[in-house]
């Protein structure tokens, strides 16, 4: 079985956002290096699972990696820097 096409970008946890309502989850704001300026920050629920299955959370300033992956059929070959999406059915 082949792996999914992917890319991994370095990122840093900028800040932790406390919930307004106690029933809502805490969020981590992450700045992704290499992303366009207006789209650099993402916010995710600040809950991760460690190797023992325990819940952990990110700290401000933590260096993390953001991985984007797709199913092979959701990708197209990149050739010559041109956008191939217009020529695909």
Biopython code that builds the backbone (N, CA, C, O; Angstrom):
import numpy as np
from Bio.PDB.StructureBuilder import StructureBuilder

atoms = [
    (1, "UNK", "N", (0.855, -1.187, 0.000)),
    (1, "UNK", "CA", (0.000, 0.000, 0.000)),
    (1, "UNK", "C", (0.893, 1.239, 0.000)),
    (1, "UNK", "O", (1.838, 1.323, 0.784)),
    (2, "UNK", "N", (0.599, 2.193, -0.868)),
    (2, "UNK", "CA", (1.429, 3.389, -0.969)),
    (2, "UNK", "C", (0.982, 4.435, 0.046)),
    (2, "UNK", "O", (-0.165, 4.445, 0.492)),
    (3, "UNK", "N", (1.918, 5.315, 0.399)),
    (3, "UNK", "CA", (1.623, 6.386, 1.334)),
    (3, "UNK", "C", (0.872, 7.506, 0.623)),
    (3, "UNK", "O", (0.947, 7.650, -0.597)),
    (4, "UNK", "N", (0.150, 8.291, 1.409)),
    (4, "UNK", "CA", (-0.561, 9.444, 0.861)),
    (4, "UNK", "C", (0.446, 10.551, 0.571)),
    (4, "UNK", "O", (1.397, 10.725, 1.333)),
    (5, "UNK", "N", (0.258, 11.310, -0.523)),
    (5, "UNK", "CA", (1.106, 12.470, -0.769)),
    (5, "UNK", "C", (0.951, 13.453, 0.394)),
    (5, "UNK", "O", (-0.160, 13.688, 0.870)),
    (6, "UNK", "N", (2.073, 14.028, 0.850)),
    (6, "UNK", "CA", (2.009, 14.929, 2.000)),
    (6, "UNK", "C", (3.134, 15.946, 1.979)),
    (6, "UNK", "O", (4.111, 15.808, 1.244)),
    (7, "UNK", "N", (2.971, 16.970, 2.803)),
    (7, "UNK", "CA", (4.024, 17.941, 3.062)),
    (7, "UNK", "C", (3.937, 18.302, 4.541)),
    (7, "UNK", "O", (2.848, 18.324, 5.114)),
    (8, "UNK", "N", (5.071, 18.582, 5.152)),
    (8, "UNK", "CA", (5.125, 18.958, 6.555)),
    (8, "UNK", "C", (5.831, 20.291, 6.674)),
    (8, "UNK", "O", (6.917, 20.476, 6.124)),
    (9, "UNK", "N", (5.216, 21.228, 7.394)),
    (9, "UNK", "CA", (5.767, 22.564, 7.576)),
    (9, "UNK", "C", (6.047, 22.814, 9.051)),
    (9, "UNK", "O", (5.277, 22.384, 9.910)),
    (10, "UNK", "N", (7.152, 23.510, 9.355)),
    (10, "UNK", "CA", (7.411, 23.866, 10.752)),
    (10, "UNK", "C", (6.430, 24.939, 11.208)),
    (10, "UNK", "O", (5.972, 25.756, 10.409)),
    (11, "UNK", "N", (6.115, 24.928, 12.494)),
    (11, "UNK", "CA", (5.167, 25.888, 13.044)),
    (11, "UNK", "C", (5.486, 26.131, 14.515)),
    (11, "UNK", "O", (6.235, 25.373, 15.132)),
    (12, "UNK", "N", (4.910, 27.194, 15.068)),
    (12, "UNK", "CA", (5.125, 27.552, 16.468)),
    (12, "UNK", "C", (3.792, 27.899, 17.108)),
    (12, "UNK", "O", (2.962, 28.581, 16.508)),
    (13, "UNK", "N", (3.593, 27.421, 18.337)),
    (13, "UNK", "CA", (2.394, 27.775, 19.085)),
    (13, "UNK", "C", (2.560, 29.216, 19.550)),
    (13, "UNK", "O", (3.429, 29.509, 20.371)),
    (14, "UNK", "N", (1.724, 30.122, 19.027)),
    (14, "UNK", "CA", (1.808, 31.535, 19.383)),
    (14, "UNK", "C", (1.175, 31.827, 20.731)),
    (14, "UNK", "O", (1.758, 32.521, 21.564)),
    (15, "UNK", "N", (-0.023, 31.293, 20.942)),
    (15, "UNK", "CA", (-0.701, 31.543, 22.206)),
    (15, "UNK", "C", (-1.772, 30.497, 22.446)),
    (15, "UNK", "O", (-2.200, 29.783, 21.540)),
    (16, "UNK", "N", (-2.188, 30.436, 23.708)),
    (16, "UNK", "CA", (-3.275, 29.559, 24.114)),
    (16, "UNK", "C", (-4.480, 30.445, 24.388)),
    (16, "UNK", "O", (-4.380, 31.441, 25.105)),
    (17, "UNK", "N", (-5.618, 30.079, 23.813)),
    (17, "UNK", "CA", (-6.833, 30.874, 23.935)),
    (17, "UNK", "C", (-7.800, 30.143, 24.866)),
    (17, "UNK", "O", (-8.286, 29.054, 24.564)),
    (18, "UNK", "N", (-8.056, 30.777, 25.994)),
    (18, "UNK", "CA", (-8.989, 30.205, 26.966)),
    (18, "UNK", "C", (-10.412, 30.333, 26.431)),
    (18, "UNK", "O", (-10.732, 31.320, 25.768)),
    (19, "UNK", "N", (-11.267, 29.357, 26.706)),
    (19, "UNK", "CA", (-12.641, 29.418, 26.215)),
    (19, "UNK", "C", (-13.462, 30.479, 26.940)),
    (19, "UNK", "O", (-13.243, 30.747, 28.121)),
    (20, "UNK", "N", (-14.407, 31.080, 26.221)),
    (20, "UNK", "CA", (-15.328, 32.036, 26.829)),
    (20, "UNK", "C", (-16.316, 31.293, 27.716)),
    (20, "UNK", "O", (-16.627, 31.731, 28.823)),
    (21, "UNK", "N", (-16.800, 30.172, 27.218)),
    (21, "UNK", "CA", (-17.737, 29.324, 27.969)),
    (21, "UNK", "C", (-16.968, 28.098, 28.472)),
    (21, "UNK", "O", (-16.204, 27.503, 27.712)),
    (22, "UNK", "N", (-17.154, 27.718, 29.717)),
    (22, "UNK", "CA", (-16.443, 26.551, 30.263)),
    (22, "UNK", "C", (-16.698, 25.258, 29.493)),
    (22, "UNK", "O", (-15.872, 24.346, 29.536)),
    (23, "UNK", "N", (-17.816, 25.164, 28.796)),
    (23, "UNK", "CA", (-18.136, 23.946, 28.049)),
    (23, "UNK", "C", (-17.371, 23.861, 26.725)),
    (23, "UNK", "O", (-17.351, 22.805, 26.093)),
    (24, "UNK", "N", (-16.740, 24.961, 26.300)),
    (24, "UNK", "CA", (-15.982, 24.980, 25.054)),
    (24, "UNK", "C", (-14.528, 24.603, 25.329)),
    (24, "UNK", "O", (-14.033, 24.820, 26.435)),
    (25, "UNK", "N", (-13.835, 24.037, 24.327)),
    (25, "UNK", "CA", (-12.442, 23.626, 24.533)),
    (25, "UNK", "C", (-11.463, 24.797, 24.429)),
    (25, "UNK", "O", (-11.733, 25.795, 23.760)),
    (26, "UNK", "N", (-10.331, 24.653, 25.101)),
    (26, "UNK", "CA", (-9.219, 25.596, 24.961)),
    (26, "UNK", "C", (-8.650, 25.439, 23.555)),
    (26, "UNK", "O", (-8.657, 24.335, 23.010)),
    (27, "UNK", "N", (-8.156, 26.528, 22.957)),
    (27, "UNK", "CA", (-7.597, 26.494, 21.604)),
    (27, "UNK", "C", (-6.121, 26.870, 21.638)),
    (27, "UNK", "O", (-5.686, 27.644, 22.491)),
    (28, "UNK", "N", (-5.359, 26.318, 20.708)),
    (28, "UNK", "CA", (-3.968, 26.700, 20.500)),
    (28, "UNK", "C", (-3.888, 27.418, 19.160)),
    (28, "UNK", "O", (-4.327, 26.887, 18.140)),
    (29, "UNK", "N", (-3.321, 28.637, 19.160)),
    (29, "UNK", "CA", (-3.114, 29.364, 17.909)),
    (29, "UNK", "C", (-1.710, 29.056, 17.433)),
    (29, "UNK", "O", (-0.737, 29.288, 18.150)),
    (30, "UNK", "N", (-1.606, 28.531, 16.217)),
    (30, "UNK", "CA", (-0.342, 28.057, 15.662)),
    (30, "UNK", "C", (0.008, 28.853, 14.422)),
    (30, "UNK", "O", (-0.826, 29.015, 13.531)),
    (31, "UNK", "N", (1.236, 29.352, 14.355)),
    (31, "UNK", "CA", (1.727, 30.092, 13.193)),
    (31, "UNK", "C", (2.544, 29.135, 12.328)),
    (31, "UNK", "O", (3.544, 28.578, 12.781)),
    (32, "UNK", "N", (2.109, 28.950, 11.077)),
    (32, "UNK", "CA", (2.735, 28.001, 10.157)),
    (32, "UNK", "C", (3.755, 28.727, 9.287)),
    (32, "UNK", "O", (3.398, 29.634, 8.535)),
    (33, "UNK", "N", (5.022, 28.333, 9.386)),
    (33, "UNK", "CA", (6.068, 28.930, 8.559)),
    (33, "UNK", "C", (5.883, 28.508, 7.106)),
    (33, "UNK", "O", (5.569, 27.351, 6.826)),
    (34, "UNK", "N", (6.076, 29.446, 6.187)),
    (34, "UNK", "CA", (5.954, 29.139, 4.769)),
    (34, "UNK", "C", (4.561, 29.368, 4.216)),
    (34, "UNK", "O", (4.360, 29.280, 3.004)),
    (35, "UNK", "N", (3.587, 29.662, 5.080)),
    (35, "UNK", "CA", (2.232, 29.951, 4.602)),
    (35, "UNK", "C", (2.134, 31.431, 4.237)),
    (35, "UNK", "O", (2.914, 32.246, 4.729)),
    (36, "UNK", "N", (1.181, 31.777, 3.379)),
    (36, "UNK", "CA", (0.943, 33.177, 3.045)),
    (36, "UNK", "C", (0.614, 33.960, 4.312)),
    (36, "UNK", "O", (0.005, 33.431, 5.242)),
    (37, "UNK", "N", (1.024, 35.225, 4.335)),
    (37, "UNK", "CA", (0.887, 36.054, 5.530)),
    (37, "UNK", "C", (-0.537, 36.053, 6.110)),
    (37, "UNK", "O", (-0.708, 35.885, 7.317)),
    (38, "UNK", "N", (-1.543, 36.236, 5.272)),
    (38, "UNK", "CA", (-2.917, 36.311, 5.770)),
    (38, "UNK", "C", (-3.482, 34.965, 6.209)),
    (38, "UNK", "O", (-4.536, 34.912, 6.843)),
    (39, "UNK", "N", (-2.796, 33.888, 5.880)),
    (39, "UNK", "CA", (-3.298, 32.553, 6.201)),
    (39, "UNK", "C", (-2.328, 31.773, 7.087)),
    (39, "UNK", "O", (-2.383, 30.545, 7.138)),
    (40, "UNK", "N", (-1.466, 32.463, 7.763)),
    (40, "UNK", "CA", (-0.396, 31.844, 8.542)),
    (40, "UNK", "C", (-0.887, 31.169, 9.821)),
    (40, "UNK", "O", (-0.362, 30.126, 10.212)),
    (41, "UNK", "N", (-1.898, 31.760, 10.481)),
    (41, "UNK", "CA", (-2.348, 31.226, 11.760)),
    (41, "UNK", "C", (-3.514, 30.256, 11.602)),
    (41, "UNK", "O", (-4.439, 30.476, 10.820)),
    (42, "UNK", "N", (-3.435, 29.182, 12.372)),
    (42, "UNK", "CA", (-4.558, 28.259, 12.480)),
    (42, "UNK", "C", (-4.847, 28.079, 13.966)),
    (42, "UNK", "O", (-3.963, 28.252, 14.804)),
    (43, "UNK", "N", (-6.072, 27.737, 14.279)),
    (43, "UNK", "CA", (-6.457, 27.464, 15.661)),
    (43, "UNK", "C", (-7.049, 26.073, 15.722)),
    (43, "UNK", "O", (-7.914, 25.700, 14.929)),
    (44, "UNK", "N", (-6.557, 25.319, 16.689)),
    (44, "UNK", "CA", (-7.031, 23.949, 16.876)),
    (44, "UNK", "C", (-7.373, 23.739, 18.341)),
    (44, "UNK", "O", (-6.908, 24.480, 19.207)),
    (45, "UNK", "N", (-8.182, 22.734, 18.614)),
    (45, "UNK", "CA", (-8.453, 22.364, 19.996)),
    (45, "UNK", "C", (-7.126, 21.932, 20.619)),
    (45, "UNK", "O", (-6.373, 21.166, 20.018)),
    (46, "UNK", "N", (-6.846, 22.420, 21.806)),
    (46, "UNK", "CA", (-5.557, 22.159, 22.446)),
    (46, "UNK", "C", (-5.593, 20.856, 23.242)),
    (46, "UNK", "O", (-5.386, 20.846, 24.456)),
    (47, "UNK", "N", (-5.856, 19.772, 22.544)),
    (47, "UNK", "CA", (-5.839, 18.446, 23.152)),
    (47, "UNK", "C", (-5.107, 17.493, 22.229)),
    (47, "UNK", "O", (-5.511, 17.291, 21.083)),
    (48, "UNK", "N", (-4.032, 16.910, 22.729)),
    (48, "UNK", "CA", (-3.262, 15.916, 21.986)),
    (48, "UNK", "C", (-3.201, 14.651, 22.829)),
    (48, "UNK", "O", (-3.540, 14.670, 24.013)),
    (49, "UNK", "N", (-2.774, 13.569, 22.227)),
    (49, "UNK", "CA", (-2.625, 12.306, 22.938)),
    (49, "UNK", "C", (-1.169, 11.876, 22.847)),
    (49, "UNK", "O", (-0.608, 11.819, 21.753)),
    (50, "UNK", "N", (-0.546, 11.568, 23.998)),
    (50, "UNK", "CA", (0.861, 11.150, 23.993)),
    (50, "UNK", "C", (0.982, 9.656, 23.697)),
    (50, "UNK", "O", (-0.015, 8.980, 23.446)),
    (51, "UNK", "N", (2.224, 9.148, 23.730)),
    (51, "UNK", "CA", (2.477, 7.750, 23.364)),
    (51, "UNK", "C", (1.836, 6.760, 24.327)),
    (51, "UNK", "O", (1.677, 5.587, 23.987)),
    (52, "UNK", "N", (1.461, 7.220, 25.544)),
    (52, "UNK", "CA", (0.807, 6.345, 26.521)),
    (52, "UNK", "C", (-0.715, 6.442, 26.463)),
    (52, "UNK", "O", (-1.411, 5.789, 27.241)),
    (53, "UNK", "N", (-1.233, 7.258, 25.537)),
    (53, "UNK", "CA", (-2.668, 7.432, 25.434)),
    (53, "UNK", "C", (-3.231, 8.492, 26.367)),
    (53, "UNK", "O", (-4.447, 8.668, 26.448)),
    (54, "UNK", "N", (-2.341, 9.207, 27.083)),
    (54, "UNK", "CA", (-2.777, 10.255, 28.001)),
    (54, "UNK", "C", (-3.005, 11.563, 27.249)),
    (54, "UNK", "O", (-2.321, 11.855, 26.268)),
    (55, "UNK", "N", (-3.978, 12.348, 27.724)),
    (55, "UNK", "CA", (-4.263, 13.660, 27.135)),
    (55, "UNK", "C", (-3.208, 14.658, 27.601)),
    (55, "UNK", "O", (-2.877, 14.718, 28.785)),
    (56, "UNK", "N", (-2.680, 15.447, 26.652)),
    (56, "UNK", "CA", (-1.707, 16.493, 26.943)),
    (56, "UNK", "C", (-2.112, 17.745, 26.161)),
    (56, "UNK", "O", (-2.967, 17.684, 25.278)),
    (57, "UNK", "N", (-1.482, 18.894, 26.498)),
    (57, "UNK", "CA", (-1.791, 20.131, 25.792)),
    (57, "UNK", "C", (-0.508, 20.831, 25.399)),
    (57, "UNK", "O", (0.540, 20.626, 26.012)),
    (58, "UNK", "N", (-0.597, 21.659, 24.372)),
    (58, "UNK", "CA", (0.553, 22.418, 23.896)),
    (58, "UNK", "C", (0.794, 23.627, 24.790)),
    (58, "UNK", "O", (-0.133, 24.162, 25.398)),
    (59, "UNK", "N", (2.068, 24.052, 24.862)),
    (59, "UNK", "CA", (2.450, 25.242, 25.609)),
    (59, "UNK", "C", (2.790, 26.358, 24.629)),
    (59, "UNK", "O", (3.232, 26.084, 23.513)),
    (60, "UNK", "N", (2.589, 27.621, 25.033)),
    (60, "UNK", "CA", (3.008, 28.734, 24.166)),
    (60, "UNK", "C", (4.501, 28.640, 23.855)),
    (60, "UNK", "O", (5.308, 28.329, 24.731)),
    (61, "UNK", "N", (4.856, 28.909, 22.611)),
    (61, "UNK", "CA", (6.248, 28.854, 22.186)),
    (61, "UNK", "C", (6.713, 27.481, 21.717)),
    (61, "UNK", "O", (7.826, 27.351, 21.210)),
    (62, "UNK", "N", (5.885, 26.463, 21.877)),
    (62, "UNK", "CA", (6.265, 25.109, 21.462)),
    (62, "UNK", "C", (6.461, 25.059, 19.953)),
    (62, "UNK", "O", (5.672, 25.625, 19.196)),
    (63, "UNK", "N", (7.516, 24.382, 19.524)),
    (63, "UNK", "CA", (7.742, 24.159, 18.102)),
    (63, "UNK", "C", (7.037, 22.868, 17.714)),
    (63, "UNK", "O", (7.232, 21.824, 18.337)),
    (64, "UNK", "N", (6.216, 22.958, 16.677)),
    (64, "UNK", "CA", (5.421, 21.825, 16.219)),
    (64, "UNK", "C", (5.573, 21.670, 14.711)),
    (64, "UNK", "O", (6.196, 22.505, 14.055)),
    (65, "UNK", "N", (5.007, 20.612, 14.171)),
    (65, "UNK", "CA", (4.997, 20.383, 12.726)),
    (65, "UNK", "C", (3.550, 20.223, 12.289)),
    (65, "UNK", "O", (2.761, 19.540, 12.942)),
    (66, "UNK", "N", (3.212, 20.862, 11.173)),
    (66, "UNK", "CA", (1.867, 20.748, 10.601)),
    (66, "UNK", "C", (2.002, 19.925, 9.317)),
    (66, "UNK", "O", (2.734, 20.300, 8.401)),
    (67, "UNK", "N", (1.290, 18.809, 9.265)),
    (67, "UNK", "CA", (1.351, 17.926, 8.104)),
    (67, "UNK", "C", (0.023, 17.968, 7.353)),
    (67, "UNK", "O", (-1.049, 17.830, 7.942)),
    (68, "UNK", "N", (0.122, 18.163, 6.039)),
    (68, "UNK", "CA", (-1.037, 18.126, 5.155)),
    (68, "UNK", "C", (-0.883, 16.882, 4.293)),
    (68, "UNK", "O", (0.155, 16.685, 3.662)),
    (69, "UNK", "N", (-1.917, 16.039, 4.264)),
    (69, "UNK", "CA", (-1.862, 14.862, 3.407)),
    (69, "UNK", "C", (-3.177, 14.704, 2.675)),
    (69, "UNK", "O", (-4.223, 15.165, 3.132)),
    (70, "UNK", "N", (-3.105, 14.042, 1.527)),
    (70, "UNK", "CA", (-4.288, 13.858, 0.686)),
    (70, "UNK", "C", (-4.297, 12.450, 0.119)),
    (70, "UNK", "O", (-3.263, 11.788, 0.023)),
    (71, "UNK", "N", (-5.471, 12.018, -0.246)),
    (71, "UNK", "CA", (-5.585, 10.741, -0.943)),
    (71, "UNK", "C", (-4.917, 10.899, -2.312)),
    (71, "UNK", "O", (-5.003, 11.977, -2.900)),
    (72, "UNK", "N", (-4.261, 9.871, -2.837)),
    (72, "UNK", "CA", (-3.593, 9.984, -4.135)),
    (72, "UNK", "C", (-4.514, 10.464, -5.256)),
    (72, "UNK", "O", (-4.080, 11.209, -6.135)),
    (73, "UNK", "N", (-5.782, 10.045, -5.233)),
    (73, "UNK", "CA", (-6.696, 10.464, -6.306)),
    (73, "UNK", "C", (-7.104, 11.932, -6.193)),
    (73, "UNK", "O", (-7.733, 12.466, -7.106)),
    (74, "UNK", "N", (-6.757, 12.590, -5.090)),
    (74, "UNK", "CA", (-7.070, 14.013, -4.912)),
    (74, "UNK", "C", (-5.910, 14.906, -5.348)),
    (74, "UNK", "O", (-5.940, 16.114, -5.116)),
    (75, "UNK", "N", (-4.888, 14.324, -5.976)),
    (75, "UNK", "CA", (-3.722, 15.091, -6.411)),
    (75, "UNK", "C", (-3.501, 14.932, -7.912)),
    (75, "UNK", "O", (-4.025, 14.017, -8.547)),
    (76, "UNK", "N", (-2.708, 15.854, -8.460)),
    (76, "UNK", "CA", (-2.346, 15.810, -9.875)),
    (76, "UNK", "C", (-0.859, 16.094, -9.994)),
    (76, "UNK", "O", (-0.300, 16.786, -9.142)),
    (77, "UNK", "N", (-0.201, 15.578, -11.028)),
    (77, "UNK", "CA", (1.222, 15.844, -11.200)),
    (77, "UNK", "C", (1.496, 17.342, -11.354)),
    (77, "UNK", "O", (0.721, 18.067, -11.979)),
    (78, "UNK", "N", (2.590, 17.782, -10.785)),
    (78, "UNK", "CA", (2.999, 19.176, -10.926)),
    (78, "UNK", "C", (4.107, 19.206, -11.971)),
    (78, "UNK", "O", (5.157, 18.588, -11.797)),
    (79, "UNK", "N", (3.860, 19.939, -13.066)),
    (79, "UNK", "CA", (4.854, 20.021, -14.132)),
    (79, "UNK", "C", (5.058, 21.467, -14.538)),
    (79, "UNK", "O", (4.089, 22.190, -14.764)),
    (80, "UNK", "N", (6.288, 21.890, -14.632)),
    (80, "UNK", "CA", (6.629, 23.209, -15.148)),
    (80, "UNK", "C", (6.019, 24.381, -14.413)),
    (80, "UNK", "O", (5.979, 25.482, -14.962)),
    (81, "UNK", "N", (5.537, 24.190, -13.187)),
    (81, "UNK", "CA", (4.981, 25.284, -12.423)),
    (81, "UNK", "C", (3.608, 25.745, -12.879)),
    (81, "UNK", "O", (3.069, 26.705, -12.328)),
    (82, "UNK", "N", (3.022, 25.075, -13.887)),
    (82, "UNK", "CA", (1.697, 25.468, -14.368)),
    (82, "UNK", "C", (0.621, 24.744, -13.572)),
    (82, "UNK", "O", (0.832, 23.628, -13.096)),
    (83, "UNK", "N", (-0.514, 25.378, -13.433)),
    (83, "UNK", "CA", (-1.655, 24.790, -12.753)),
    (83, "UNK", "C", (-2.309, 23.782, -13.702)),
    (83, "UNK", "O", (-2.784, 24.151, -14.776)),
    (84, "UNK", "N", (-2.329, 22.530, -13.305)),
    (84, "UNK", "CA", (-2.887, 21.473, -14.132)),
    (84, "UNK", "C", (-4.369, 21.250, -13.884)),
    (84, "UNK", "O", (-4.988, 20.440, -14.574)),
    (85, "UNK", "N", (-4.959, 21.952, -12.910)),
    (85, "UNK", "CA", (-6.346, 21.701, -12.546)),
    (85, "UNK", "C", (-7.318, 22.035, -13.675)),
    (85, "UNK", "O", (-8.390, 21.434, -13.743)),
    (86, "UNK", "N", (-6.986, 22.964, -14.556)),
    (86, "UNK", "CA", (-7.881, 23.344, -15.633)),
    (86, "UNK", "C", (-7.951, 22.270, -16.724)),
    (86, "UNK", "O", (-8.964, 22.153, -17.414)),
    (87, "UNK", "N", (-6.893, 21.497, -16.879)),
    (87, "UNK", "CA", (-6.870, 20.508, -17.962)),
    (87, "UNK", "C", (-7.394, 19.157, -17.557)),
    (87, "UNK", "O", (-7.511, 18.267, -18.399)),
    (88, "UNK", "N", (-7.720, 18.971, -16.267)),
    (88, "UNK", "CA", (-8.242, 17.692, -15.802)),
    (88, "UNK", "C", (-9.749, 17.651, -15.856)),
    (88, "UNK", "O", (-10.405, 18.644, -15.541)),
    (89, "UNK", "N", (-10.311, 16.530, -16.245)),
    (89, "UNK", "CA", (-11.783, 16.418, -16.285)),
    (89, "UNK", "C", (-12.384, 16.397, -14.896)),
    (89, "UNK", "O", (-13.603, 16.307, -14.752)),
]
sb = StructureBuilder()
sb.init_structure("model")
sb.init_model(0)
sb.init_chain("A")
sb.init_seg("    ")
for serial, (resi, resn, name, xyz) in enumerate(atoms, 1):
    if name == "N":
        sb.init_residue(resn, " ", resi, " ")
    sb.init_atom(name, np.array(xyz, "f"), 0.0, 1.0, " ", f" {name:<3s}", serial, name[0])
structure = sb.get_structure()
